[in-house]
Amino acid sequence: MRQSWRHLGFLHWEVAAEALRRLVPEALAIDTFDGRAFVGLVPFTMHGVRPAWSPALPGMSRFHEVNVRTYVHRGGREPGVYFFSLDAASRLAVIGARTFWRLPYHFAAMDLRQEGDAILYSSTRRWPGPKPADCRLRYRPLGEATPARPDSLEHFLAERYLLYTTSRGRLLRGRVHHGPYPVQAAECPELHETLIQAAGITKPSDSPLVHYAAGVDVEVFPLETVGRDY
């Protein structure tokens, strides 16, 4: 598939790896940076969503999404993302992703507005549960946009090109390809969210580490089975 991701907010909290272990398939290890594990909340919007062989269809190719995620690897290699939830404003996308991608998508009522350089974002989950699962936040970039430096925390959190999911005892891997994110430091002066708790994670009381990326154009490749989920 082809997609464009825009106005990405990256909000991350440090959490104990043990708190994530019970929620992640046994075949995957929790990936850490200097011994620290993270849970992320990533709101953004998408457009140009289409199969690689088809033009974008009006009314079906633009919608907002927010995901809750952590970072994993397989046996010390193939670092990627593991999603606890993905909420999207397109019923068709949710049904398709749950059916064909085996990803934990949820349909939500969502809104994104720009006020100057700030993004006002809201999401309220409709189906399926668990609920409540919502967020309301304002985030804005600070400083210059630049690709994340390899071996930096920003690179660890943002530059991920594999996703993992499971189905019927199988561990599945999907690949994405895009140019490096134009990462900027950011702030989030307004934040309310219950998505992390709905995923079964106790969110730390600390303020999140916040980054912003204006956007990237993305290629998404089919899932492939890479082993058992244990």
Secondary structure, DSSP 4 states (H G I P E B T S, - for coil): -EEEEEEEEEEEEEE-HHHHHTTS-TTSEEP-BTTBEEEEEEEEEEEEEE-TTSPPPTTTS-EEEEEEEEEEEETTEEEEEEEEEEEES-HHHHHHHHHHS---EEEEEEEEEEETTEEEEEEEEEESSSS--EEEEEEEEEEEEEPPPTTSHHHHHH---EEEEEETTEEEEEEEE-PPP-EEEEEEEEEEE-HHHHTT----SSPPEEEEEEEEEEEE---EEEEE--
